[in-house]
Amino acid sequence: MSSKSRETQIAELNGALEVLFDLREEFAQWAEEGEDESKREALENVLGHVEVMEAEYKRRRDELVG
């Protein structure tokens, strides 16, 4: 385990999850509003990446929380 306390790691992961949640919501809205198909597809790809990151951070947090 790293030198950071478990509580610090959990707090950092929760902060990252808040940011990822906001990004996911924003990208989803932009993708829905996109008029150009290629731009919409690019935004959906970014949205998918953010969702994968969010799932990984949740997994890490859940592992720490127990």
Buried (B, 14 or more C-beta within 10 A) or exposed (E): EEEEEEEEBBEBBEEBBEEBEEBBEEBBEBBEEBEEEEEBEBBBEBBEEBBEBBEEBBEBBEEEEE
